[in-house]
Every structure is written in structure tokens, then in C-alpha cells.
Amino acid sequence: MSDDLDMASRLLTSKEVSRLLGVTELTLGRWRKSGTGPAWEFRGKRTVGYRQEAIDAWTKRAPEATA
């Protein structure tokens, strides 16, 4: 139970998300800059992270982006 909660609440790295979505980290950066990718947040001062819920919600809204 706590493992599922930990996975759901932890922030995924750009590398992890790029592998999940099948895009480069550069593409994720471009999406962040243009506001078109999944929601992200800062993990410290300069590192970004993504929540699994945000990725899931984004892929439901924009499935063509991962094709």
C-alpha cells in the first residue's frame, strides 16, 4: 500500500518521463517552454519533476503527442 502511494506521489525525472513518453529530454524542455507538455514542477532550484497523475492526465488529453 505505501509503495503505491510513494510511486504516485514522487516526482519523476525528465529522463524517466522521456522514456515513458518516447520523446527526448530536449522535447520535454521545449514543451515546458511552450506550455504544451505535461504539468511539471521544480524539484529544488533548477531541476524539474513530473507527477505520474499529471502525465496520465496529459496523455489522455493529447494522445497524438505520444504516437
Secondary structure, DSSP 4 states (H G I P E B T S, - for coil): -HHHHHHHHSEEPHHHHHHHHT--HHHHHHHHHHT-S---EESSSS-EEEEHHHHHHHHHH-GGGG-
